[in-house]
Amino acid sequence: MSVNKVVKGILSEKLGVDRRSIRMDSRIGDDLCADSLKFLEIIIALESELDISIEDSDAEKVVTVRDLLDVVRNEVDLKRQAKAA
């Protein structure tokens, strides 16, 4: 499953929104109504599902779905590079 699908699936599940309504420019807090606790649940679910670790400093910079995807893709890429080495 692609990173994009995993992220949208977890956002949909944790926030109770239709995955088709999740846009790249959707603001996770304002548009998708995620409070800080829900956002933390999303981060934990992504870390568990993809076997990655997202730094707090990276998570704090996330505003939009695009931002979240960038952070997650970066961590997935780092994991792949580490396995290849």
N, C-alpha and C positions, 0 to 999 in steps of 0.2 A: 504494500500500500504506500502511496506517495506521502511525503511529509505534509503536503498541502491538504490531502484528504484526512490525515490523522489530526492535524491542527483544527480543521473545520469540524470534524466529528466530535472532538473533545469540547470545543467551544459550544457546539450545538447541545451536546449532552449536559454539560455543566450549567449552561445558562438557559436551557429550555427554549432555544430559538431554532427556527428552521434553518438548516445548513445552507439552503438556497438564498436566504436573506443575508448571509454573511458575506460582506464585500471586503476587498483588500483595504479600502480606506475607512472601513467601519472602525470607530473608536471603541475599544473594548469597554471602557468605563461608561462613556456617555451614550453611545449608540446601542451597545449590547447590554447595558445595565449591570456590568460586573462591579461589585464592590471589592474591597481589598481581600476579603476572605475568599470570595469566589475566584479572584485572580490567582491567589495562592493555590487553590485547589486545581486550577487549570495547569499551572506550572508543575505541580507535583504529578498530575496525571500524565503530562507530556514527558516528564523525566522518566516515569515508570514505563510508559508505553514504548518509548524510543531508546531506553537505557542510556540516557544522557544526563548531564548535570548542568543546570543553568545557573550561572552566577547571579547573586542578588543585584549586583551593579548593572548587569545586562537586563535583568527583569525590570528594574526601576525605570529604564529608558523606554519601555514598551508603551505605546499609546494606541497604535492601530494594529489591525490584524496583520498588515504588511510588516510592521516592526517585529511582531511576534514570530512570524514566519522567518524573517531574516535571522533572528537570534537562534531559533530552532535549527534552521538549515546550517548555520555556522557550527553549532555543536555537533550535529550529525556528521558534517564534513570532517571536523577534528577527530571524531571517533573513528571514522573510516581511515583517515591518514595514520592514526596511531596503530590500527590493526594491520595496515599494509607495511608498516616499518619493521 
